[in-house]
Amino acid sequence: MKNAKKLLSTLLALLLVFSALSTGMTALAAEEDGSGSNAIANLTVGGKTVDLAAFPKEYSELNCNKKSVKIQWSLWEGWKLVTAWANVRVGDSVVGEEAYEITNGGSVKLPKGGYATIHFLARTDSEDDEESYDIYLHYGKPKLLPEKMVAGSAPVPVKSEGLEKQKVVSIKSSNTKVLGVTKSGKYLNNCKLKPKKAGKSTVTATMLINGKKQKFKATYVVKKYPNALKELKVDSTKVNLKKNKFNATLKLKKNKVKVTFKAAKGWKVKKCTCTYLDTYGDDRYTFKNGETVYVPSGMDSEGEYPDWAFVTIVLTNKKKDTFTYELKMRCFKD
C-alpha cells in the first residue's frame, strides 16, 4: 500500500513537471515560429476563448448577439500592459465616436449598426519589445449599405455596417459603365465608388474575416444630375452652376461676403453650414441664406495650411433624394 502511494505521488510530480515544461515549450514555440501572441497568453471575447495560434494579431466578432461584450485577458510572464482602448463608432464618420480605456474583465457596449475596435499594446518588463493586438466587434449582421448617388459626382467611400476595418480580397461592380470601384488599400474603408451615369449596379465585395472568405452584396442607384440648386451668389457675383455642378472654389479680395442661393422647383434647402478647418478640428455653425460670411486670408493655428471657409448646402425633394453643394472661399488681397 505504501509503495502504491509512493508510486502515485511520483507520477503526480512527474505530471506537474511535464505540464510546466509543455507550457514553457508552447510559449517558446509560439515565439519562435510566429504562431500565437508573444504578449497575450489567454484572451476571451464575450465568453469565447480566442484561438491565438489561429489569430495571433487580430480577431473579429462581427455578428454579436449582445449589446455588451466582456473582454478578459492574461499576459505571458515578462510582459506588461501599456494600454487597452476601445473606440466605438457608428458608420464611417468620426462624429459621435467614443473612445475610452477598458479594464481587464470590463465590457464594451455596442450601438445598433455600430462597431468597436479594441486596441491592446503591451511591452516587456525591459521595454525592449512591444506588441499590439486588435479586436473588431459589431452588433448585428454586417452588410454593405446601398445608397443613391448623382452621376458625375466625386468618388465616395464604400459604406457598411461592421465591415469598415475588414480586409478586402476583391471588390467589383456589375456595371462599370454606371458605377466604378477603386481599391487603394487593404481595408473596405479604402475602397471608393465612382458614379458615372444613371442606372443601377450591384457591388460584390469578397472579405477576409478571421481567415475565411465571405461575400457581401449591395445594389446602388445612380441618378442624373438633378439641377437642384437654381442660383448661388457671392455678393453680386453669380456662381456658374453649369461649369461648377457640385462645388466651386473662389479666391476673393474681401474678408466679408454675402452668400445667397435659391433652390430649384421641387427642391428645398434641408440645412446649410459654414465650416472653418484647423489642425485641431473645425469650427462649424449653421448658416442662413443671405448671411454674411467671414472669409479667412491667413494660415491655420500651426501656420502650416491656408485657412478656407466652406459653405455646404444640402437640398432635398419629396422623393427624399438629397443633393449637396459646397462653396470653398479664401481671401487673397495681394
Residue pairs with C-beta under 8 A, 6 or more apart in sequence:
26 36
27 36
27 41
27 76
29 35
30 36
30 37
30 38
30 52
30 53
30 56
31 38
34 56
35 53
35 56
36 52
36 53
36 56
37 43
37 52
37 56
37 57
37 131
37 133
38 76
38 79
38 129
38 131
39 75
39 76
39 79
39 120
39 122
39 131
39 133
40 52
40 73
40 74
40 75
40 76
40 120
40 122
40 131
40 133
41 74
41 75
41 76
42 49
42 52
42 72
42 73
42 74
43 49
43 50
43 52
43 59
43 71
43 72
43 73
43 133
44 50
44 70
44 71
44 72
44 73
45 59
45 61
45 69
45 70
45 71
45 135
45 137
46 61
46 64
46 66
46 69
46 70
47 70
48 61
50 59
54 210
54 211
55 210
55 211
57 132
57 133
57 134
58 133
58 134
58 135
58 136
59 134
59 135
59 136
59 210
60 135
60 136
60 137
60 166
60 209
60 210
61 69
61 135
61 136
61 137
61 138
62 115
62 136
62 137
62 138
62 142
62 162
62 163
62 166
62 209
63 138
63 140
63 141
63 142
64 110
64 137
64 138
64 139
64 140
66 110
66 139
67 109
67 110
67 111
67 112
67 139
68 107
68 108
68 109
68 110
69 107
69 108
69 110
69 116
69 137
70 105
70 106
70 107
71 84
71 102
71 104
71 105
71 106
71 107
71 108
71 118
71 135
72 104
72 105
73 84
73 104
73 120
75 81
75 122
78 124
78 125
79 122
79 123
79 124
79 125
79 131
80 122
80 123
80 124
80 125
81 120
81 121
81 122
82 121
82 122
82 123
82 130
83 101
83 119
83 120
83 121
84 101
84 102
84 103
84 104
84 118
84 119
84 120
84 121
85 99
85 100
85 101
85 102
85 118
85 119
86 99
86 100
86 101
86 102
86 108
86 116
86 117
86 118
86 119
87 97
87 98
87 99
87 116
87 117
87 119
88 97
88 98
88 99
88 108
88 109
88 110
88 111
88 114
88 115
88 116
89 96
89 97
89 98
89 114
89 115
89 116
89 117
90 96
90 111
90 113
90 114
91 113
91 114
91 159
91 161
92 157
92 159
92 164
92 189
102 108
102 118
108 116
108 118
108 137
110 116
110 137
110 138
110 139
111 139
112 139
112 140
113 139
113 140
113 161
114 138
114 139
114 161
115 136
115 137
115 138
115 139
115 161
115 162
115 164
115 165
116 136
116 137
116 138
117 134
117 135
117 136
117 137
117 165
118 134
118 135
118 137
119 132
119 133
119 134
120 132
120 133
120 134
120 135
121 130
121 131
121 132
122 130
122 131
122 132
122 133
123 129
123 130
123 131
124 130
136 165
136 166
138 161
138 162
138 163
140 161
140 162
141 161
141 162
142 160
142 161
142 162
142 163
142 166
142 216
143 160
143 161
143 162
143 163
143 216
143 218
144 158
144 159
144 160
144 163
144 203
144 205
144 216
144 217
144 218
145 159
145 160
145 161
145 218
146 218
146 219
146 220
146 221
147 156
147 159
147 220
147 221
148 220
148 221
148 222
148 223
148 321
149 156
149 179
149 193
149 195
149 220
149 221
149 222
149 223
150 195
150 222
150 223
150 224
150 225
150 226
150 246
150 323
151 195
151 196
151 197
151 198
151 222
151 223
151 224
151 225
152 195
152 196
152 225
152 245
152 246
153 195
153 246
154 246
155 180
155 182
155 192
155 193
155 194
156 192
156 193
157 189
157 191
157 192
157 193
158 171
158 181
158 188
158 189
158 191
158 192
158 193
158 203
158 205
160 188
160 216
163 188
163 205
163 207
163 216
164 187
164 188
164 189
165 187
165 188
165 189
166 187
166 188
166 207
166 208
166 209
167 186
167 187
167 207
167 208
167 209
168 183
168 186
168 187
168 188
168 190
168 191
168 205
168 206
168 207
168 208
169 206
169 207
169 208
169 213
170 205
170 206
171 181
171 183
171 188
171 191
171 203
171 204
171 205
171 206
172 181
172 203
172 204
173 179
173 180
173 181
173 193
173 201
173 202
173 203
174 201
174 202
174 203
174 204
175 199
175 200
175 201
175 202
176 201
177 196
177 197
177 199
178 195
178 196
178 197
178 198
178 199
178 200
178 201
178 222
179 193
179 194
179 195
179 196
179 199
179 201
179 203
179 220
179 222
180 193
180 194
180 196
181 191
181 192
181 193
181 194
181 203
182 191
182 192
182 194
183 190
183 191
184 190
184 191
184 192
185 191
188 205
188 207
191 205
193 203
193 220
195 220
195 222
196 222
197 222
198 222
198 223
198 224
199 222
200 219
200 220
200 221
200 222
201 219
201 220
201 222
202 217
202 218
202 219
202 220
203 217
203 218
203 219
203 220
204 215
204 216
204 217
205 215
205 216
205 217
206 213
206 214
206 215
207 213
207 214
207 215
207 216
223 321
225 245
226 264
226 267
226 317
226 321
226 323
227 264
228 263
228 264
228 267
228 315
228 317
228 323
228 325
229 241
229 261
229 262
229 263
229 264
229 267
229 313
229 315
229 323
229 325
230 262
230 263
230 264
230 265
231 238
231 241
231 260
231 261
231 262
232 238
232 239
232 241
232 248
232 259
232 260
232 261
232 313
232 325
232 327
233 239
233 258
233 259
233 260
233 261
234 250
234 252
234 257
234 258
234 259
234 327
234 329
235 254
235 257
235 258
239 248
239 250
239 327
240 248
246 324
246 325
246 326
247 325
247 326
247 327
247 328
248 326
248 327
248 328
249 328
249 329
250 327
250 328
250 329
250 330
251 329
251 330
251 331
251 332
252 295
252 329
252 330
252 331
252 332
253 331
253 332
253 333
254 295
254 331
255 294
255 295
255 296
255 297
255 331
256 292
256 293
256 294
256 295
257 292
257 293
257 295
257 329
258 290
258 291
258 292
258 293
259 287
259 289
259 290
259 291
259 292
259 293
259 311
259 327
260 289
260 290
261 269
261 289
261 313
263 269
263 315
266 317
266 318
267 315
267 316
267 317
267 323
268 315
268 316
268 317
269 289
269 313
269 314
269 315
270 314
270 315
270 316
270 322
271 286
271 314
272 286
272 287
272 288
272 289
272 311
272 312
272 313
272 314
273 284
273 285
273 286
273 287
273 311
273 312
274 284
274 285
274 287
274 293
274 309
274 310
274 311
274 312
275 282
275 283
275 284
275 309
275 310
275 312
276 282
276 283
276 284
276 296
276 307
276 308
276 309
276 310
277 300
277 305
277 307
277 308
277 310
278 300
278 301
278 307
279 300
279 301
279 302
279 304
279 305
280 301
287 293
287 311
293 309
293 311
293 329
294 309
295 309
295 329
295 330
295 331
296 307
296 308
296 309
296 330
296 331
297 307
297 330
297 331
297 332
297 333
298 306
298 307
299 305
299 306
299 307
300 306
300 307
306 330
307 330
308 328
308 329
308 330
309 328
309 329
309 330
310 326
310 327
310 328
310 329
311 326
311 327
311 329
312 324
312 325
312 326
312 327
313 324
313 325
313 326
313 327
314 322
314 323
314 324
315 322
315 323
315 324
315 325
316 322
316 323
